[in-house]
Amino acid sequence: MPDFGANETNSAHLIRQTAVDFLHRMAAQPDPFFLYLPFQNIHSPYTCDPEYYHMYANMSHLNTDMKTLFGCVHPRLVREAVRLW
C-alpha cells in the first residue's frame, strides 16, 4: 500500500499542488514561463492509494504487484495530471 513518508501525503498530490500554486503565482506575472512537471511515481517500488488498488481486487489473473502497478499508473497519475488543466 502507499508509503506516504514523513508527512502522510502522496508525492503525486504534493507535486500537483505545488504546480497549481506555481501557476497561480505566475498567472499574475507579465513574463512567460516554462513548467516541467515530472511525476516521479512510475518506478519501483510501486505504491498506490487503497481505493485504486481495490479497483483491481476481482481480477484474479493479476498478482499483488500488478494490481499495485495498475493502481498507481492508471487513474491516479492521469487524474492528477488532468486536474492541472
Secondary structure as UniProt FT lines:
FT   HELIX           5..7
FT   HELIX           11..27
FT   TURN            40..41
FT   HELIX           50..53
FT   HELIX           54..56
FT   TURN            57..58
FT   TURN            60..61
FT   HELIX           64..71
FT   HELIX           72..77
FT   HELIX           78..83
//
